[in-house]
Amino acid sequence: MARPIYYVDRSDIREGKLADVRSGLRDLAAFVEEREPQLLAYHFYIDESASTMTLIATHPDSASMEFHMELGMERFRAFSTLIRMTSIDVYGDPSTAVVARLREKAEMLGGGTVTVHTEQAGFSRWP
């Protein structure tokens, strides 16, 4: 049985770009919601100082994440003048192709780190 993949990325918002980031996030979220019905969750957050953006996503499996990366890469590129990515953390078992695309994304958006965390124990109580 495929296991979910949890994705968290963090980025610094460039000076004077907050309004553009907020607008871009709304557009990206709508784009993803319309085209990726398999995606379980996709949420953007901005911290209280309005200087850091965090994305939290839940994919049902690695294939979903691979599709997301393929579909969204050009849209992600549009954020390169708005943010500086600091980290990507992936929890689960993404394919090597997904990890390669994540490293490409991190480099494109500022050179943040990519870390994959493998599950050791636990459970979920959702359908």
C-alpha positions, 0 to 999 in steps of 0.5 A: 500500500502506498504511504502518504508523503508530507512536504514542508518548505520554507522561504524568506520573503524578499524585501517589498515583495509581500503583496506579490507573494500573497497574490502568487500564492493564491493563484498557485493554490487555485491552479493546483486545486483545479488540476490535482484532485489527488492531492490531499492538502496544500496550504501556504502560511506566512509567519507573524513578522511577514518575513517567512512563507511555509508550504505544507502539502500532503500527497497520497504517494510519490506518483502524486508528488512527481506529477505535481513537480512536473505540472508546477515547475514553471509556476514555481520559477515565477517565485524566484524574484519574490522569495529565497527558499531556505529548506525543503523537508520531505517525510515519507518515501519519495522516488529518486526522480522526485528528490532530483526535482526537489533539488532542482526547485530548491536551487532555482529558488535560492539554494535551500537544503533538501532533506528526506526523513524516513518514517520509523513508526506511527499511524494515521487515522484518516480514510 
